[in-house]
Amino acid sequence: MKAEIITIGDEILIGQIIDTNSAFISKELNNIGVSVYQITSVQDDKAHILEAFQAAEKNVDIVIITGGLGPTKDDITKTTLAEYFDDTLEYDQAVLENIKYLWKNFVKQPLLQVNIDQSLVLSKATSLMNKSGSAPGMWLEKNNTIFISLPGVPYEMKGLMNDEVLPRISKKFKRPFILHKTLLTYGLGESVIADRIKEWESALPESIKLAYLPNLGRVRLRLSSKGFDKSVVTHEVEDQVATLIPLISDIFVGFEEQSSIEQIIGNQLTKLGKTFAVAESCTGGKIAENITAYSGASSYFKGGLVAYAMDSKTDILKVDPKLIELHSVVSNQVAESMAQNVKKLFNSDYGLATTGNAGPSKGDSEAEIGTVCIAIATPYGVFSEQFNFGKQRLRVVQKAVTMAFTLLQKEIFKKC
């Protein structure tokens, strides 16, 4: 069972927007046993769209199309589908009533003809009611291939996928069970991990595929398998996971399907009844941003301070100026003082601090570009480590954030 996703719109191809729709659709299809064969992005051009339809029909069972269903002249998906299916457009009364309802209750503008025309659908199509917008989805069949057209607005697309598309696919097709098990590791690079587990990887059965997914200091290891017997697939993958974890126990922090490292830290702090605060310099608030992306963080995250300039460190965090003069603002000693003082400032159990030189110039310190010092103040003392994360500013910052979470995670799990 294979599907192709076709996204329509110049805005994707010129980089004006990021195609998050395909990521969502792919994940949801995998969850019900449909493998995504290909993702194609095409411009707002009839010939290009028709060519994509023809190629997809030859390769897959299901084609999901997003975009180009709006009321303006550049939205040509419906008319192009009508040409491809040798069909005509007609008004769908139920869709029109939904549009009138939306305009009456939520849209403070006159109902124009272009809005009414959004109730036009292919005569051969089954309309998919869009409860969140005026553009309906459409379900069509041609030569044993299903074509599903959805609006490109993400929340409208998601509503139609959940309410209409996934239930219909599940009912119509017998699908295999697809399992992805992703292990989260922090602290070692892809090549080092690959060398460490090469014998285990070589012994993997053909039914299980391993993928390395590296990203600045963290590597995800994804095991994938599929089959019509869910219990067999699950048992085989879990057996392999059980033999893999002892090989990477020092860098393994959890499973992606369960939680991120930020959630793992939050869960453990909650379990311990402990809190932490953060003082950030070179990371510019990204540690706090990542933590507060999850609801409930206020129960274990007291707060943070971006002490970017040197006087912020001395005036607000009360770092001794003599300490900076003696050791430099980018030093383990200053990082430790920042961690201890932010812990005291927020009355938290743990204090986390970063100070570094992300570049491109050296700024207030003569430390080499890429140098980052990370410190953690605990109920039992304070420690710090110094790293060099290279010379690309964005990579230095992201690696520093990743390493800060790695050190904090290891520290709080010592008290299990």
Secondary structure, DSSP 8 states (H G I E B T S, - for coil): -EEEEEEE-HHHHTTSS--HHHHHHHHHHHHTT-EEEEEEEE-S-HHHHHHHHHHHHHH-SEEEEES--SSSTT--HHHHHHHHTT--EEE-HHHHHHHHHHHHHT--S---HHHHGGGEEETTSEEE--TTSS--EEEEEETTEEEEEE-SSHHHHHHHIIIIIHHHHHHH----EEEEEEEEEESS-HHHHHHHTHHHHHT--TT-EEEEEEETTEEEEEEEEEES-HHHHHHHHHHHHHHHGGGGTTTEEEETTT--HHHHHHHHHHHHT--EEEEESTTTTHHHHHHTTSTTGGGTEEEEEE--SHHHHHHTS---HHHHHHH-SSSHHHHHHHHHHHHHHTT-SEEEEEEE--SSS-TT--S-TTEEEEEEEETTEEEEEEEE--S-HHHHHHHHHHHHHHHHHHHHHTT-
